Amino acid sequence: MLNTMKNFLLLIGVIFIATQSLLSQSITVVQANGGEELYTCETYPITWTFSGGVSNYFDIDYSLDGGTIWASVASSYFSSTGVYNWTVPNVQSSTALFRIKDAQDGTVIDQSDNYFTIGVPVNVLSPNGGEIFTGNTTETITWDAQGTTNNFNLEYNCYELLHSFWNLQLDSSKHLFNELLDSCG
């Protein structure tokens, strides 16, 4: 009878420990968790923590509309560190979210607590549309660039119907470039 009681208590203890382990499974999105500003085409480390026997395989999704529609970043992604280097798509949103879930147990899930922003890293200040330039003149082009490599291609069209573009490598440290429009005249 004593052995039966010991085995019963041992079984109860094992069940309790297993239940606690399963109940304490969790994933917590660390970044982007709200308020961050990401820029298109940059590499951004999505990070999260996890505990309690999570499988180490994760489904990572993002939403651009506050969580109504989700798009997959990675499915069944193996990570023992909770990091995925994401190339930010060429989109804009002020209501973006991440969602991360255990790929083998979809009930273990977390998403960003608040919205983050995805923006365009280059904003052309001047000219910004509607200007008319004549040939053989010097015009100033200015822009604001954040989160970029500081190397740009400047493309402009002299003749809309001919679609002739020039590609120039620019040093953007000054964010100012004067170009002689001699071949557009």
ABEGO torsion letter per residue (X at the ends): XAAAAAAAAAAAAAAAAAAAAAAABBBBBAOBAEGBBBBBGBBBBBBBBBBGGBAGBBBBBBBAAGGABBBBABBGBBBAAGBBBBBBBBBBBAABBBBBBBAABAABBBBBABBBBBBBABBBAOBAEGBBBBBGBBBBBBBBBBGBAGBBBBBBBABAAAGBBBBBBBBAAAGBBBBBBAAAX
